[in-house]
Amino acid sequence: MKYIMFEDFSGAPVPIIFPKRIDFAEMREQIPYTKVLSAGHVHVSAGAVFTAHGESKSLEAQARAEDAGIIAAKLANPDI
């Protein structure tokens, strides 16, 4: 799966996860948040351990070390 990490209007990171067949630029056009923090690919392995890697050349953004933890936390508790 691909993801884009946006900064919401309060300054909090918000991950959007979407299928590989959708381009980063296409997804970006659909989201109202102004700032892209990072983008890449996310995988989950045994034990629900997330890894984030890669980049989006069209968005000039790449995965960050903290992205996997943010995505895992948001999936565990979407209200945070």
N, C-alpha and C positions, 0 to 999 in steps of 0.2 A: 504494500500500500504506500501511497505518497502522503505527505502532509505539508501544510504550510502553518507556521506559527505566527499568529498575528498579535498585535498589542491592541486590546480593546479600549474603549473610551475612558476606562478608569485606570489604564496603565497595566492591567494584568495580562499575562500571556494566555492566548486562546488557540489551541490546536484544532485544525480542520483536517480530518483524515479522509482520503478519497481514493478510488481505484486507479491503478497504473494507466489505464487507457485514457484517462482525462489528463490533458496537459496542465502544467502548473499555471500558465498564463490564462487558460480558460477558467480555471477555478478562481484565480485572483480576481477576474472581472466580476464574479458573482458575490464577492464579500465586501461589505461596506467599510470595514476597518481600514484606516489609512496606512498603518505601518506594518510591514512584514519584518518579523524578527529573524526568521530562519525558514528553511525549506529543505526537504530531502525525502528519504524513504524510511519507513518504520517497519520493524519485524518484531514478532513475539515468539519466544521459544518456550520450552518446557518450564513450568513454574511461573508463567506470566512475566518473564523477564523481557523488557522492551529494549531494543537497540535502535538508534537513529543514526543514519549516515547519508552521505551523498550531498547533492546540491541541485539547485535549479539555476541554470544559466540564464533563462529568460527573466527570472526575478532577481538575478544577481544576489542570491542568498544560498547559504549552505547550512547543513545540520550543525547543531552545537552540542556540547557534552551534556548539558542539562535538559535537552529536549525530551529524551526518553523518560526521565523522571517526571517531567511535567505532564506528558501524555498519560503515563501510568496513573498518576494521581488524579487527573481529570476523569479517567475512565472509572476509577474506584469510587470517586465522589464528584459527580458533575457539578455540584453546587459550590465548590470551592473556587 
